[in-house]
Amino acid sequence: MPRAPLVHIAFREALDRLGISYSALARTLGVTPPTVSRWGTGAAKPDPHLRIAIARMIPEVPETAWISAREWIEVDRAVARWSRKDA
């Protein structure tokens, strides 16, 4: 499974393999082609709800692949805080 920061490469390759253009994906998701282009270059990441839609269309690019190492640390911290509240 690809992980940030290389997810944009897997995303771009999957679109190429499936024959999906940036314009077609943009129309499907309700965004602009330049937005999809930024995802394909790694300059930006899709919003969380779009990550889920992309993952459903392109299973080899799961929504969690877009999460950076720093964001995973924050997730772990939040889970740890939650766990301590239950103790």
C-alpha angles and dihedrals in degrees: 000000000000119000133198126302092032096042092095089063093051089046093052093045092049091051090050092048092049093044093239116149124213088244093053093048091046091054091048093050097038096243133111125269091243088057091054089045090056089053089050093052095043092244091121141007128229119256112264095258090051091049088060092050091048091049091053091051096039108029094185088067103057119190091248091060090076092060114104125222089254091053091050088054089054090049090051091049092050092049091048091051090049092049092052090053090059094049 
